[in-house]
Amino acid sequence: MGLFTKIKNLFKNEENIEETSKEDKKIEITNKEEKTTTLEEVKNNKEEKQNNIKADFEFDNQELPKENDVKLYEKGLTKTRNNFVNRLINLNNKTKKITEEYFEELEEILIEADIGVNTVLSFIERLKKRVKTENITDLEYLKEVIVDELFIIYVDNSILTNKINFNQEGPTVILFVGVNGVGKTTTIGKIANKLINEGKTVLMVAADTFRAGATPQLEEWSKRVNCEFVKGEEGSDPTSVIYDGIKKGQELNIDVILIDTAGRLQTKINLMKELEKMNKVIGNLIPNAPQETLLVIDATTGQNGISQAKNFKEITNITGIVLTKLDGTAKGGIVLAIKEELDIPVKYIGLGEQINDLRTFDIEKYIYGLFKDMM
């Protein structure tokens, strides 16, 4: 049994349990409807309906509950699955025999899914070798081999973790970097919400003092999620704002300090010097901080996002990637390209516009959401 088959069976079991629960509720409702209704029951039912309408109205004014993770991955990867996976299925359906032409078309499909040229060329070579070694002729089995090998790209030969490195002896500092327009400020707000729901206290620091509107936007998020907030004057030294923010976080015994930074300075050298200064001040106040430096990338920018990551990796120590708007692209293979070309873990992915749609990255749920229609 292949790796993906095991994953598929695992999540299929979850779906079956959920469907069984739904059926049980349907049976319960049917049984209730079959009862003889008395005048007193009619009165009670009327009161109950009025209460339900009131409850529904109140619920509509609350934040929507979290969607099941597996379902959210499935829904969030719909565009990629409809484009990428359907092309793989069509390729296998029209192919009678595994030939060089088959591998060439497969290569084209994978590259257009934004998996990355170098990653795809390496993958095709491994796949050819496995087909030859195992004497694979069955196209149905080859589909499973393809998924398994793509899974291995992410998990093989390295230890990548989606866990945040929390500081056990004081505030955890998370520095956010990335170019303008990738959803950095929104990401900070969503991560703050997630951490608060996990029982942690959070403070946001608006150290992007250059972009007009950056500070008010982050401040609005702090009010929305109900966390502490520190800002400076527009155009002021961002490092001084960070200093004030960390001092306040220490005074208030805050668990996690989230720091927004400028998305662009005039040159790479300026950006490097600014980040070096920030890291030095943070490290002087809290040893071994920042615990995380997360690079935010917009998934819809494709290979341009990979280029951004390479540039930032040259400038500072990136500990993880936040991949936003993954639900908005038909090229969700970028996750595999990030692993292969950068060897940096994806820690969070954005699968929708709601506040709860930013989730901790899970490779198994990602693979299942991407390939479920193939199996």
Secondary structure, 3 states (H helix, E strand, C coil): CCHHHHHHHHHHHHHHHHHHHHHHHHHHHHHHHCCCCCHHHHHHHHHHHHHHHHHHHHHHCCCCCCCCHHHHHHHHCHHHHHHHHHHHHHHHHHCCCCCHHHHHHHHHHHHHCCCCHHHHHHHHHHHHHHHHHCCCCCHHHHHHHHHHHHHHHHHCCCCCCCCCCCCCCCCEEEEEECCCCCCHHHHHHHHHHHHHHCCCCEEEEECCCCCCCHHHHHHHHHHHHCCEEECCCCCCCHHHHHHHHHHHHHHCCCCEEEEECCCCCCCHHHHHHHHHHHHHHHHHHCCCCCCEEEEEEEHHHCHHHHHHHHHHHHHCCCCEEEEECHHHCCCCCHHHHHHHHHCCCEEEEECCCCCCCEEECCHHHHHHHHHHHHC
